[in-house]
Amino acid sequence: MLKIFKQYRPNQIARYVKSYFRGRLFIMGVGAFEFDCGRLLPPKSNDIKALSALTEVNKEIQLLAAEAY
């Protein structure tokens, strides 16, 4: 299943990745990503915008994990 996010909201994307654990998603204006083990995986292209989004969303996922404890 492919989830499409029309706007880039790191916290919303992080909650989605954390809840589904494995899958694919697409962010309009950024690109497509896969996630596994509750983390976004690096995209196939080395686009700076996509890598920046990857880093930011993975940081949000870490913050969500820290709040759980």
N, CA and C atoms as a LAMMPS dump frame, in Angstrom:
ITEM: TIMESTEP
0
ITEM: NUMBER OF ATOMS
207
ITEM: BOX BOUNDS ff ff ff
-5.0000000000000000e+02 5.0000000000000000e+02
-5.0000000000000000e+02 5.0000000000000000e+02
-5.0000000000000000e+02 5.0000000000000000e+02
ITEM: ATOMS id mol type element x y z
1 1 1 N 0.835 -1.177 0
2 1 2 C 0 0 0
3 1 3 C 0.881 1.241 0
4 2 1 N 0.565 2.191 -0.823
5 2 2 C 1.329 3.422 -0.944
6 2 3 C 0.523 4.569 -0.362
7 3 1 N 1.052 5.221 0.651
8 3 2 C 0.407 6.38 1.269
9 3 3 C 0.966 7.627 0.61
10 4 1 N 0.093 8.542 0.207
11 4 2 C 0.513 9.794 -0.421
12 4 3 C 0.227 10.933 0.54
13 5 1 N 1.273 11.686 0.865
14 5 2 C 1.143 12.879 1.699
15 5 3 C 1.181 14.094 0.781
16 6 1 N 0.14 14.905 0.815
17 6 2 C 0.062 16.075 -0.06
18 6 3 C 0.895 17.234 0.458
19 7 1 N 1.155 17.248 1.765
20 7 2 C 1.997 18.274 2.365
21 7 3 C 3.073 17.593 3.205
22 8 1 N 4.22 18.254 3.285
23 8 2 C 5.329 17.712 4.066
24 8 3 C 5.168 18.148 5.514
25 9 1 N 4.731 17.217 6.351
26 9 2 C 4.603 17.434 7.79
27 9 3 C 5.353 16.309 8.493
28 10 1 N 6.582 16.586 8.935
29 10 2 C 7.435 15.528 9.491
30 10 3 C 6.797 14.749 10.642
31 11 1 N 6.09 15.432 11.532
32 11 2 C 5.502 14.746 12.682
33 11 3 C 4.409 13.78 12.234
34 12 1 N 3.577 14.185 11.301
35 12 2 C 2.512 13.32 10.791
36 12 3 C 3.095 12.106 10.07
37 13 1 N 4.116 12.328 9.277
38 13 2 C 4.765 11.236 8.545
39 13 3 C 5.433 10.274 9.529
40 14 1 N 6.069 10.818 10.554
41 14 2 C 6.731 9.982 11.56
42 14 3 C 5.72 9.091 12.279
43 15 1 N 4.56 9.626 12.625
44 15 2 C 3.534 8.82 13.281
45 15 3 C 3.034 7.706 12.364
46 16 1 N 2.906 7.998 11.075
47 16 2 C 2.474 6.986 10.11
48 16 3 C 3.504 5.858 10.01
49 17 1 N 4.784 6.245 9.863
50 17 2 C 5.858 5.255 9.738
51 17 3 C 5.934 4.411 11.002
52 18 1 N 5.808 5.033 12.153
53 18 2 C 5.899 4.326 13.426
54 18 3 C 4.745 3.34 13.599
55 19 1 N 3.563 3.696 13.102
56 19 2 C 2.41 2.829 13.312
57 19 3 C 2.344 1.661 12.321
58 20 1 N 2.822 1.853 11.089
59 20 2 C 2.739 0.776 10.096
60 20 3 C 4.021 -0.035 9.959
61 21 1 N 5.152 0.503 10.429
62 21 2 C 6.411 -0.233 10.559
63 21 3 C 7.087 -0.598 9.241
64 22 1 N 6.334 -0.98 8.19
65 22 2 C 6.942 -1.353 6.907
66 22 3 C 5.993 -0.956 5.778
67 23 1 N 6.571 -0.328 4.732
68 23 2 C 5.726 0.057 3.601
69 23 3 C 6.394 1.103 2.723
70 24 1 N 5.555 1.803 1.958
71 24 2 C 6.047 2.844 1.06
72 24 3 C 5.186 4.082 1.226
73 25 1 N 5.782 5.25 0.957
74 25 2 C 5.038 6.491 0.999
75 25 3 C 5.598 7.461 -0.024
76 26 1 N 4.778 8.426 -0.383
77 26 2 C 5.169 9.449 -1.346
78 26 3 C 4.793 10.798 -0.764
79 27 1 N 5.739 11.741 -0.787
80 27 2 C 5.499 13.096 -0.31
81 27 3 C 5.546 14.015 -1.526
82 28 1 N 4.449 14.727 -1.77
83 28 2 C 4.379 15.635 -2.918
84 28 3 C 5.493 16.678 -2.806
85 29 1 N 6.23 16.853 -3.873
86 29 2 C 7.297 17.842 -3.904
87 29 3 C 8.627 17.348 -3.363
88 30 1 N 8.636 16.167 -2.746
89 30 2 C 9.872 15.62 -2.168
90 30 3 C 10.262 14.331 -2.869
91 31 1 N 9.358 13.356 -2.9
92 31 2 C 9.645 12.108 -3.585
93 31 3 C 9.096 10.889 -2.867
94 32 1 N 9.491 9.727 -3.355
95 32 2 C 9.027 8.445 -2.822
96 32 3 C 10.046 7.875 -1.839
97 33 1 N 9.524 7.196 -0.82
98 33 2 C 10.37 6.585 0.205
99 33 3 C 9.82 5.21 0.547
100 34 1 N 10.687 4.363 1.04
101 34 2 C 10.288 3.093 1.637
102 34 3 C 10.685 3.151 3.101
103 35 1 N 9.945 2.435 3.935
104 35 2 C 10.321 2.367 5.341
105 35 3 C 10.227 0.934 5.83
106 36 1 N 11.127 0.618 6.74
107 36 2 C 11.209 -0.722 7.303
108 36 3 C 11.709 -0.592 8.739
109 37 1 N 11.216 -1.424 9.599
110 37 2 C 11.592 -1.389 11.023
111 37 3 C 11.312 -0.031 11.65
112 38 1 N 10.281 0.658 11.175
113 38 2 C 9.9 1.936 11.749
114 38 3 C 10.834 3.074 11.411
115 39 1 N 11.642 2.969 10.351
116 39 2 C 12.573 4.026 9.938
117 39 3 C 12.486 4.211 8.437
118 40 1 N 12.604 5.46 7.993
119 40 2 C 12.66 5.725 6.559
120 40 3 C 14.003 5.27 6.02
121 41 1 N 13.98 4.638 4.871
122 41 2 C 15.207 4.185 4.214
123 41 3 C 15.642 5.229 3.189
124 42 1 N 16.937 5.327 2.911
125 42 2 C 17.412 6.308 1.932
126 42 3 C 16.786 6.079 0.556
127 43 1 N 16.414 7.168 -0.129
128 43 2 C 15.818 7.025 -1.463
129 43 3 C 16.854 6.595 -2.493
130 44 1 N 16.375 6.125 -3.632
131 44 2 C 17.274 5.676 -4.702
132 44 3 C 18.112 6.833 -5.257
133 45 1 N 17.491 8.017 -5.348
134 45 2 C 18.223 9.185 -5.859
135 45 3 C 18.902 9.911 -4.701
136 46 1 N 19.945 10.63 -5.008
137 46 2 C 20.665 11.395 -3.989
138 46 3 C 20.245 12.853 -4.01
139 47 1 N 18.941 13.087 -4.062
140 47 2 C 18.389 14.43 -4.062
141 47 3 C 18.551 15.04 -2.658
142 48 1 N 19.083 16.242 -2.591
143 48 2 C 19.339 16.907 -1.3
144 48 3 C 18.037 17.111 -0.523
145 49 1 N 16.971 17.504 -1.217
146 49 2 C 15.692 17.746 -0.556
147 49 3 C 15.145 16.452 0.058
148 50 1 N 15.264 15.354 -0.667
149 50 2 C 14.78 14.062 -0.17
150 50 3 C 15.62 13.59 1.018
151 51 1 N 16.919 13.76 0.948
152 51 2 C 17.787 13.341 2.059
153 51 3 C 17.533 14.187 3.303
154 52 1 N 17.269 15.47 3.104
155 52 2 C 16.956 16.356 4.225
156 52 3 C 15.646 15.931 4.886
157 53 1 N 14.649 15.607 4.073
158 53 2 C 13.364 15.154 4.603
159 53 3 C 13.534 13.834 5.351
160 54 1 N 14.323 12.927 4.807
161 54 2 C 14.596 11.644 5.449
162 54 3 C 15.181 11.86 6.844
163 55 1 N 16.163 12.721 6.94
164 55 2 C 16.813 12.997 8.221
165 55 3 C 15.833 13.59 9.219
166 56 1 N 15.036 14.543 8.754
167 56 2 C 14.098 15.208 9.652
168 56 3 C 13.012 14.25 10.153
169 57 1 N 12.477 13.431 9.284
170 57 2 C 11.438 12.483 9.69
171 57 3 C 12.01 11.431 10.637
172 58 1 N 13.206 10.932 10.37
173 58 2 C 13.813 9.944 11.273
174 58 3 C 14.091 10.547 12.653
175 59 1 N 14.428 11.832 12.718
176 59 2 C 14.597 12.495 14.018
177 59 3 C 13.274 12.584 14.756
178 60 1 N 12.201 12.869 14.014
179 60 2 C 10.877 12.908 14.631
180 60 3 C 10.481 11.538 15.17
181 61 1 N 10.845 10.479 14.452
182 61 2 C 10.553 9.119 14.911
183 61 3 C 11.294 8.831 16.214
184 62 1 N 12.538 9.281 16.314
185 62 2 C 13.305 9.109 17.542
186 62 3 C 12.642 9.86 18.699
187 63 1 N 12.126 11.065 18.424
188 63 2 C 11.454 11.838 19.467
189 63 3 C 10.18 11.134 19.934
190 64 1 N 9.452 10.54 19.005
191 64 2 C 8.258 9.787 19.372
192 64 3 C 8.604 8.594 20.255
193 65 1 N 9.71 7.935 19.944
194 65 2 C 10.151 6.789 20.749
195 65 3 C 10.568 7.232 22.14
196 66 1 N 11.196 8.403 22.236
197 66 2 C 11.64 8.917 23.532
198 66 3 C 10.447 9.315 24.395
199 67 1 N 9.372 9.803 23.777
200 67 2 C 8.179 10.183 24.525
201 67 3 C 7.463 8.977 25.106
202 68 1 N 7.617 7.833 24.465
203 68 2 C 6.936 6.622 24.903
204 68 3 C 7.503 6.104 26.237
205 69 1 N 8.752 6.412 26.542
206 69 2 C 9.381 5.918 27.76
207 69 3 C 9.181 6.829 28.923
